[in-house]
Amino acid sequence: MTKIDKNQKQLKFSWQEFREYCEIVAIDIIHHQKSYSQIIAIARGGFYLGDYLSRRLKLPLSVIVTQSYTQDNQQGKLSLGNLSYIIPPVQKVLLVDDLLDTGVTMIKTKEMLENTWGVEVDTAVIWQKFHSQFQADYCHSITPSDYWIQQPFEVGD
């Protein structure tokens, strides 16, 4: 069950909830009947949703590593790594991340894929913050802008 810590402005999610949210996103994608050549996950947080969708939709998984948060959870300059893949991106891909905060990471990664690979890009996330400047094509829920989302894989946080 989601734990809400109003004093520290945190939403904490269990593994069970996380899997349920991944499935809800998957069902929404299936419902729209769009065809994708692969899933591209933004690591670190997007890897779990990417892996889930890759298995559920039976699509190859590629990964791109990004970094924009400092060790004290402040958003800083965005760095994009190289795309890791077995099959290069073609036609239409699904770019996934765990959440959209400002939306900058999704915007820049989407632009890079379109410009470098010439692919069409749809996007999926589990959570999107209310203030995000980017709207995902598929999203489980909109969350308050001032809450930190603690996911089950954030051990020790």
C-alpha positions in Angstrom: 0.0 0.0 0.0 1.3 3.5 -0.9 2.7 5.2 2.1 2.3 9.0 2.2 4.7 10.9 4.4 3.3 14.4 4.5 6.1 15.7 6.8 8.9 14.7 4.4 6.6 15.0 1.3 7.3 11.5 0.1 5.2 8.8 -1.7 6.6 5.3 -1.0 5.5 2.4 -3.2 5.8 -1.4 -2.7 7.1 -3.9 -5.3 3.5 -5.2 -5.7 2.2 -1.7 -6.4 5.0 -1.1 -8.8 4.3 -4.3 -10.8 0.5 -3.4 -10.9 1.4 0.1 -12.2 3.6 -1.5 -14.9 0.8 -3.7 -16.0 -1.7 -0.8 -16.2 0.8 1.0 -18.5 1.2 -2.2 -20.5 -2.6 -2.6 -20.9 -2.9 1.0 -22.0 -0.3 0.5 -24.7 -1.9 -2.7 -25.9 -5.3 -1.0 -26.0 -4.0 1.7 -28.3 -2.8 -1.1 -30.8 0.3 0.7 -31.9 3.2 -1.2 -33.2 6.8 -0.7 -31.9 10.1 -2.1 -33.0 11.6 -2.0 -29.5 11.5 -0.6 -26.0 14.2 1.9 -25.1 14.6 2.3 -21.3 16.2 5.3 -19.7 18.3 3.9 -16.9 18.4 3.8 -14.0 14.8 4.2 -13.0 13.2 3.4 -16.4 15.0 0.1 -16.6 12.4 -1.8 -14.5 9.4 -0.5 -16.5 11.4 -1.1 -19.7 12.2 -4.7 -18.7 8.5 -5.3 -17.8 7.2 -3.9 -21.0 9.8 -5.7 -23.1 8.7 -9.1 -21.7 5.0 -8.3 -21.7 4.9 -6.9 -25.2 7.5 -9.3 -26.5 9.8 -6.6 -27.9 13.6 -6.2 -27.7 14.9 -4.0 -25.0 17.6 -1.3 -25.5 19.0 0.9 -22.7 20.3 4.5 -22.5 22.0 5.7 -19.4 21.3 9.3 -18.3 22.3 11.3 -15.3 20.8 14.6 -14.1 20.4 14.2 -10.4 23.2 14.9 -7.9 23.8 12.6 -4.9 21.6 14.9 -2.8 18.7 14.4 -5.2 19.0 17.8 -6.9 18.5 18.0 -10.6 21.5 19.3 -12.4 23.0 19.2 -15.9 21.8 16.3 -18.1 24.3 13.8 -19.4 23.3 11.2 -22.0 25.3 8.0 -22.4 25.4 5.8 -25.6 22.5 3.7 -26.6 23.1 0.0 -25.8 21.3 -2.3 -28.2 21.4 -5.6 -30.1 19.1 -4.5 -32.8 19.4 -0.8 -33.8 16.3 1.4 -33.4 14.1 1.5 -36.5 10.7 2.9 -37.4 8.8 3.5 -34.2 10.1 2.9 -30.7 8.7 3.2 -27.2 10.9 5.3 -24.8 10.3 4.6 -21.2 11.3 6.0 -17.8 10.0 5.6 -14.3 8.8 9.2 -13.9 8.7 12.6 -15.5 9.8 15.3 -13.1 10.7 18.4 -15.1 10.5 16.4 -18.3 13.9 17.5 -19.5 15.5 14.0 -19.6 12.6 12.6 -21.7 12.6 15.6 -24.1 16.4 15.5 -24.7 16.5 11.7 -25.0 13.5 11.7 -27.4 15.2 14.4 -29.5 18.4 12.5 -29.6 16.7 9.3 -30.8 14.7 11.2 -33.5 17.8 13.1 -34.7 20.4 10.3 -34.5 18.3 7.3 -35.5 15.5 8.9 -37.5 12.8 7.0 -35.6 9.4 8.0 -34.4 9.2 8.0 -30.6 6.3 7.4 -28.2 6.8 7.6 -24.5 5.6 5.8 -21.4 6.2 6.4 -17.6 4.6 5.3 -14.4 4.4 8.7 -12.7 4.3 12.2 -14.1 4.7 15.2 -11.9 2.0 17.9 -12.2 4.6 20.5 -13.3 6.3 18.4 -16.0 6.9 20.3 -19.2 6.5 17.1 -21.1 3.4 14.8 -21.3 4.0 11.1 -21.9 1.9 9.2 -24.3 1.2 6.5 -21.6 1.2 7.3 -17.9 -0.2 5.6 -14.8 -0.7 8.7 -12.7 0.0 12.4 -12.2 1.6 13.1 -8.8 2.1 16.3 -6.8 5.0 18.4 -7.9 6.5 18.8 -4.4 6.6 15.1 -3.4 9.6 12.8 -3.8 8.6 9.4 -5.1 10.4 6.6 -3.4 10.3 3.5 -5.4 10.8 -0.1 -4.2 14.2 -0.4 -5.9 15.6 2.6 -4.1 17.3 0.6 -1.4 18.6 2.6 1.6 16.9 5.8 0.6 
